[in-house]
Amino acid sequence: MFLNLLLACSSEPSPNEKAAVQTTAASPIDGISKLIAASPDEPDLYVKRAALYYQNEQYKEAAFDLSKAISIDSMQVMYYHNLADVYLDANKSLAALETMNKASNLFPKRIPTLLKLSEFQLILKKNQDSFRTLDRLMKVDPQNAEAFFMMGLNFKELGDEKRAINSFQSAVENNPDLVDAWIELGYLLDKTKNPLAGRYFDNALRMDSSNILALEAKGNHLGGQGKFEEAIKTYQKITKIDRQYPNAYYNIGLAYLQIDSIEQAYRHFDISTKVDPVYTMGYFYRAYVWQLKGNKEAAKKDYEQVLRLNPDFERAKEALSNLK
């Protein structure tokens, strides 16, 4: 996300800049560094180089370049957004928050900046600060759907599910196309076995039929109702969208277990470990299926693999002990 934002906020290189970068195609960072040496007061060049550093996970260098861009032109709001993203990815959460606080003070009525600040505060579990930021935002735009959505996420994290539901409902009332809010509503209602949950997932899928989270939530909802074959068909839609999404194969495997289709369950647990070699639950349930098939040695190997990946997995420890 950050890399796209960086590139989006940078101006299009001039023909001379393009030519200079092309001559150093083997090292694009060196190419932009030469441009910076020639024009050291051009902030967008630092932003472009920061994007490349970020792509290479060189967060210290990316942060330095973005800070330099800000020192040259402190009124470009996206420089602050991007610097905050770099700090967050570099596990410097305090610096990320300070950067967004500074941006919100410089641009006190800019809604995307206030939303991003509230999101960072939520991520860092500063819920009351997030609420205060959302209050600032709603003084600018009292009906902002994303603000209601962020409010719902805060209430959800605090365990106040009733107010979370009310907030998510306000979000979709103000913006019926807000897919994530429909999904969150469905999840919360599904926890109480409310039959309306399925409708909310369907609403999300009407907005975006290829949304993997909505499809996964709908599949889980169907499975919870005992409609395992329908759940399988829903999860299979995910595998057509993203063949490397291990959760889909894992969930298909669980559904097949429920209808005693052991071979199909094994096949899908196996696929989940192939697309993600560190997918712990795939190994765990593949081991369980090996047990059902009477192959204790194969089950033992899979349980041991689970514990290599997660030494604190108590269910795997217990299963391995019982196997011995």
Contacts in CASP RR format, 6 or more apart in sequence:
PFRMAT RR
TARGET T0000
AUTHOR 0000-0000-0000
METHOD contacts of the structure
MODEL  1
MFLNLLLACSSEPSPNEKAAVQTTAASPIDGISKLIAASPDEPDLYVKRA
ALYYQNEQYKEAAFDLSKAISIDSMQVMYYHNLADVYLDANKSLAALETM
NKASNLFPKRIPTLLKLSEFQLILKKNQDSFRTLDRLMKVDPQNAEAFFM
MGLNFKELGDEKRAINSFQSAVENNPDLVDAWIELGYLLDKTKNPLAGRY
FDNALRMDSSNILALEAKGNHLGGQGKFEEAIKTYQKITKIDRQYPNAYY
NIGLAYLQIDSIEQAYRHFDISTKVDPVYTMGYFYRAYVWQLKGNKEAAK
KDYEQVLRLNPDFERAKEALSNLK
1 85 0 8 1.000
2 54 0 8 1.000
2 82 0 8 1.000
2 85 0 8 1.000
2 86 0 8 1.000
2 89 0 8 1.000
3 51 0 8 1.000
3 54 0 8 1.000
3 55 0 8 1.000
5 78 0 8 1.000
5 81 0 8 1.000
5 82 0 8 1.000
5 85 0 8 1.000
6 47 0 8 1.000
6 48 0 8 1.000
6 50 0 8 1.000
6 51 0 8 1.000
6 54 0 8 1.000
6 78 0 8 1.000
6 82 0 8 1.000
7 48 0 8 1.000
7 51 0 8 1.000
8 78 0 8 1.000
9 47 0 8 1.000
9 76 0 8 1.000
9 78 0 8 1.000
9 79 0 8 1.000
9 82 0 8 1.000
10 44 0 8 1.000
10 47 0 8 1.000
10 48 0 8 1.000
10 51 0 8 1.000
11 44 0 8 1.000
13 21 0 8 1.000
13 48 0 8 1.000
17 35 0 8 1.000
20 31 0 8 1.000
20 34 0 8 1.000
20 35 0 8 1.000
21 28 0 8 1.000
21 31 0 8 1.000
21 32 0 8 1.000
21 35 0 8 1.000
23 31 0 8 1.000
24 30 0 8 1.000
24 31 0 8 1.000
24 34 0 8 1.000
28 52 0 8 1.000
29 49 0 8 1.000
29 52 0 8 1.000
29 53 0 8 1.000
29 56 0 8 1.000
32 45 0 8 1.000
32 48 0 8 1.000
32 49 0 8 1.000
32 52 0 8 1.000
33 49 0 8 1.000
35 42 0 8 1.000
35 45 0 8 1.000
36 42 0 8 1.000
36 45 0 8 1.000
36 46 0 8 1.000
36 49 0 8 1.000
39 45 0 8 1.000
41 72 0 8 1.000
42 72 0 8 1.000
43 68 0 8 1.000
43 69 0 8 1.000
43 70 0 8 1.000
43 72 0 8 1.000
43 73 0 8 1.000
43 76 0 8 1.000
43 79 0 8 1.000
44 69 0 8 1.000
46 65 0 8 1.000
46 66 0 8 1.000
46 68 0 8 1.000
46 69 0 8 1.000
46 72 0 8 1.000
47 65 0 8 1.000
47 66 0 8 1.000
47 69 0 8 1.000
47 79 0 8 1.000
47 82 0 8 1.000
49 65 0 8 1.000
50 61 0 8 1.000
50 62 0 8 1.000
50 63 0 8 1.000
50 65 0 8 1.000
50 66 0 8 1.000
50 69 0 8 1.000
50 82 0 8 1.000
50 86 0 8 1.000
51 62 0 8 1.000
53 59 0 8 1.000
53 61 0 8 1.000
53 62 0 8 1.000
53 65 0 8 1.000
54 62 0 8 1.000
54 86 0 8 1.000
54 89 0 8 1.000
59 86 0 8 1.000
59 87 0 8 1.000
59 89 0 8 1.000
59 90 0 8 1.000
60 90 0 8 1.000
62 86 0 8 1.000
63 83 0 8 1.000
63 86 0 8 1.000
63 87 0 8 1.000
63 90 0 8 1.000
66 79 0 8 1.000
66 82 0 8 1.000
66 83 0 8 1.000
66 86 0 8 1.000
67 83 0 8 1.000
69 76 0 8 1.000
69 79 0 8 1.000
70 76 0 8 1.000
70 79 0 8 1.000
70 80 0 8 1.000
70 83 0 8 1.000
73 79 0 8 1.000
74 106 0 8 1.000
75 106 0 8 1.000
77 103 0 8 1.000
77 106 0 8 1.000
77 107 0 8 1.000
77 110 0 8 1.000
77 113 0 8 1.000
80 99 0 8 1.000
80 100 0 8 1.000
80 102 0 8 1.000
80 103 0 8 1.000
80 106 0 8 1.000
80 113 0 8 1.000
81 100 0 8 1.000
81 103 0 8 1.000
81 112 0 8 1.000
81 113 0 8 1.000
81 116 0 8 1.000
83 99 0 8 1.000
84 96 0 8 1.000
84 97 0 8 1.000
84 99 0 8 1.000
84 100 0 8 1.000
84 103 0 8 1.000
84 116 0 8 1.000
84 120 0 8 1.000
85 96 0 8 1.000
87 93 0 8 1.000
87 95 0 8 1.000
87 96 0 8 1.000
87 99 0 8 1.000
88 96 0 8 1.000
88 120 0 8 1.000
88 123 0 8 1.000
93 120 0 8 1.000
93 123 0 8 1.000
93 124 0 8 1.000
96 120 0 8 1.000
97 117 0 8 1.000
97 120 0 8 1.000
97 121 0 8 1.000
97 124 0 8 1.000
97 126 0 8 1.000
100 113 0 8 1.000
100 116 0 8 1.000
100 117 0 8 1.000
100 120 0 8 1.000
101 117 0 8 1.000
103 113 0 8 1.000
103 116 0 8 1.000
103 117 0 8 1.000
104 110 0 8 1.000
104 113 0 8 1.000
104 114 0 8 1.000
104 117 0 8 1.000
104 133 0 8 1.000
104 136 0 8 1.000
107 113 0 8 1.000
108 136 0 8 1.000
109 140 0 8 1.000
111 137 0 8 1.000
111 140 0 8 1.000
111 141 0 8 1.000
111 144 0 8 1.000
114 133 0 8 1.000
114 134 0 8 1.000
114 136 0 8 1.000
114 137 0 8 1.000
114 140 0 8 1.000
115 137 0 8 1.000
115 146 0 8 1.000
115 147 0 8 1.000
115 150 0 8 1.000
117 133 0 8 1.000
118 130 0 8 1.000
118 133 0 8 1.000
118 134 0 8 1.000
118 137 0 8 1.000
118 147 0 8 1.000
118 150 0 8 1.000
119 130 0 8 1.000
119 150 0 8 1.000
121 127 0 8 1.000
121 129 0 8 1.000
121 130 0 8 1.000
121 133 0 8 1.000
122 130 0 8 1.000
122 150 0 8 1.000
122 153 0 8 1.000
122 154 0 8 1.000
122 157 0 8 1.000
125 157 0 8 1.000
127 154 0 8 1.000
127 157 0 8 1.000
127 158 0 8 1.000
130 150 0 8 1.000
130 154 0 8 1.000
131 151 0 8 1.000
131 154 0 8 1.000
134 147 0 8 1.000
134 150 0 8 1.000
134 151 0 8 1.000
134 154 0 8 1.000
137 144 0 8 1.000
137 147 0 8 1.000
138 144 0 8 1.000
138 147 0 8 1.000
141 147 0 8 1.000
143 174 0 8 1.000
144 174 0 8 1.000
145 170 0 8 1.000
145 171 0 8 1.000
145 172 0 8 1.000
145 174 0 8 1.000
145 175 0 8 1.000
145 178 0 8 1.000
145 181 0 8 1.000
146 171 0 8 1.000
146 175 0 8 1.000
146 178 0 8 1.000
148 167 0 8 1.000
148 168 0 8 1.000
148 170 0 8 1.000
148 171 0 8 1.000
148 174 0 8 1.000
148 181 0 8 1.000
149 167 0 8 1.000
149 168 0 8 1.000
149 171 0 8 1.000
149 178 0 8 1.000
149 180 0 8 1.000
149 181 0 8 1.000
149 184 0 8 1.000
151 167 0 8 1.000
152 163 0 8 1.000
152 164 0 8 1.000
152 167 0 8 1.000
152 168 0 8 1.000
152 171 0 8 1.000
152 184 0 8 1.000
153 164 0 8 1.000
153 184 0 8 1.000
155 161 0 8 1.000
155 163 0 8 1.000
155 164 0 8 1.000
155 167 0 8 1.000
156 164 0 8 1.000
156 184 0 8 1.000
156 188 0 8 1.000
161 188 0 8 1.000
161 191 0 8 1.000
164 184 0 8 1.000
164 188 0 8 1.000
165 185 0 8 1.000
165 188 0 8 1.000
165 189 0 8 1.000
168 181 0 8 1.000
168 184 0 8 1.000
168 185 0 8 1.000
168 188 0 8 1.000
169 185 0 8 1.000
171 178 0 8 1.000
171 181 0 8 1.000
172 178 0 8 1.000
172 181 0 8 1.000
172 182 0 8 1.000
172 185 0 8 1.000
172 203 0 8 1.000
175 181 0 8 1.000
176 203 0 8 1.000
176 207 0 8 1.000
177 207 0 8 1.000
179 204 0 8 1.000
179 207 0 8 1.000
179 208 0 8 1.000
179 211 0 8 1.000
179 214 0 8 1.000
180 213 0 8 1.000
182 200 0 8 1.000
182 201 0 8 1.000
182 203 0 8 1.000
182 204 0 8 1.000
182 207 0 8 1.000
182 214 0 8 1.000
183 200 0 8 1.000
183 201 0 8 1.000
183 204 0 8 1.000
183 211 0 8 1.000
183 213 0 8 1.000
183 214 0 8 1.000
183 217 0 8 1.000
185 197 0 8 1.000
185 200 0 8 1.000
186 196 0 8 1.000
186 197 0 8 1.000
186 198 0 8 1.000
186 200 0 8 1.000
186 201 0 8 1.000
186 217 0 8 1.000
186 221 0 8 1.000
187 197 0 8 1.000
187 217 0 8 1.000
189 196 0 8 1.000
189 197 0 8 1.000
189 198 0 8 1.000
189 200 0 8 1.000
190 197 0 8 1.000
190 198 0 8 1.000
190 217 0 8 1.000
190 220 0 8 1.000
190 221 0 8 1.000
197 221 0 8 1.000
198 218 0 8 1.000
198 221 0 8 1.000
201 214 0 8 1.000
201 217 0 8 1.000
201 218 0 8 1.000
201 221 0 8 1.000
202 218 0 8 1.000
204 211 0 8 1.000
204 214 0 8 1.000
204 217 0 8 1.000
205 211 0 8 1.000
205 214 0 8 1.000
205 215 0 8 1.000
205 218 0 8 1.000
208 214 0 8 1.000
210 241 0 8 1.000
212 238 0 8 1.000
212 241 0 8 1.000
212 242 0 8 1.000
212 245 0 8 1.000
212 248 0 8 1.000
215 234 0 8 1.000
215 235 0 8 1.000
215 237 0 8 1.000
215 238 0 8 1.000
215 241 0 8 1.000
216 235 0 8 1.000
216 238 0 8 1.000
216 247 0 8 1.000
216 248 0 8 1.000
216 251 0 8 1.000
218 234 0 8 1.000
219 230 0 8 1.000
219 231 0 8 1.000
219 234 0 8 1.000
219 235 0 8 1.000
219 251 0 8 1.000
220 231 0 8 1.000
220 251 0 8 1.000
222 228 0 8 1.000
222 230 0 8 1.000
222 231 0 8 1.000
222 234 0 8 1.000
223 230 0 8 1.000
223 231 0 8 1.000
223 255 0 8 1.000
223 258 0 8 1.000
224 231 0 8 1.000
226 258 0 8 1.000
228 255 0 8 1.000
228 256 0 8 1.000
228 258 0 8 1.000
228 259 0 8 1.000
229 255 0 8 1.000
229 259 0 8 1.000
231 251 0 8 1.000
231 255 0 8 1.000
232 252 0 8 1.000
232 255 0 8 1.000
232 256 0 8 1.000
235 248 0 8 1.000
235 249 0 8 1.000
235 251 0 8 1.000
235 252 0 8 1.000
235 255 0 8 1.000
236 248 0 8 1.000
236 252 0 8 1.000
238 245 0 8 1.000
238 247 0 8 1.000
238 248 0 8 1.000
239 245 0 8 1.000
239 248 0 8 1.000
239 249 0 8 1.000
239 252 0 8 1.000
242 248 0 8 1.000
243 275 0 8 1.000
244 275 0 8 1.000
244 276 0 8 1.000
245 275 0 8 1.000
246 272 0 8 1.000
246 273 0 8 1.000
246 275 0 8 1.000
246 276 0 8 1.000
246 279 0 8 1.000
246 282 0 8 1.000
247 272 0 8 1.000
249 268 0 8 1.000
249 269 0 8 1.000
249 271 0 8 1.000
249 272 0 8 1.000
249 275 0 8 1.000
250 268 0 8 1.000
250 269 0 8 1.000
250 272 0 8 1.000
250 279 0 8 1.000
250 281 0 8 1.000
250 282 0 8 1.000
250 285 0 8 1.000
252 264 0 8 1.000
252 268 0 8 1.000
253 264 0 8 1.000
253 265 0 8 1.000
253 268 0 8 1.000
253 269 0 8 1.000
253 285 0 8 1.000
254 265 0 8 1.000
254 285 0 8 1.000
256 262 0 8 1.000
256 264 0 8 1.000
256 265 0 8 1.000
256 268 0 8 1.000
257 265 0 8 1.000
257 285 0 8 1.000
257 289 0 8 1.000
262 289 0 8 1.000
262 292 0 8 1.000
262 293 0 8 1.000
265 285 0 8 1.000
265 289 0 8 1.000
266 286 0 8 1.000
266 289 0 8 1.000
266 290 0 8 1.000
266 293 0 8 1.000
269 282 0 8 1.000
269 283 0 8 1.000
269 285 0 8 1.000
269 286 0 8 1.000
269 289 0 8 1.000
270 286 0 8 1.000
272 279 0 8 1.000
272 281 0 8 1.000
272 282 0 8 1.000
273 279 0 8 1.000
273 282 0 8 1.000
273 283 0 8 1.000
273 286 0 8 1.000
278 309 0 8 1.000
280 306 0 8 1.000
280 309 0 8 1.000
280 310 0 8 1.000
280 313 0 8 1.000
283 302 0 8 1.000
283 303 0 8 1.000
283 305 0 8 1.000
283 306 0 8 1.000
283 309 0 8 1.000
284 302 0 8 1.000
284 303 0 8 1.000
284 306 0 8 1.000
284 313 0 8 1.000
284 315 0 8 1.000
284 316 0 8 1.000
284 319 0 8 1.000
286 302 0 8 1.000
287 298 0 8 1.000
287 299 0 8 1.000
287 300 0 8 1.000
287 301 0 8 1.000
287 302 0 8 1.000
287 303 0 8 1.000
287 306 0 8 1.000
287 316 0 8 1.000
287 319 0 8 1.000
288 299 0 8 1.000
288 319 0 8 1.000
290 296 0 8 1.000
290 298 0 8 1.000
290 299 0 8 1.000
290 302 0 8 1.000
291 299 0 8 1.000
291 319 0 8 1.000
291 323 0 8 1.000
296 323 0 8 1.000
299 319 0 8 1.000
299 323 0 8 1.000
300 320 0 8 1.000
300 323 0 8 1.000
300 324 0 8 1.000
303 316 0 8 1.000
303 319 0 8 1.000
303 320 0 8 1.000
303 323 0 8 1.000
304 320 0 8 1.000
306 313 0 8 1.000
306 316 0 8 1.000
307 313 0 8 1.000
307 316 0 8 1.000
307 317 0 8 1.000
307 320 0 8 1.000
310 316 0 8 1.000
END
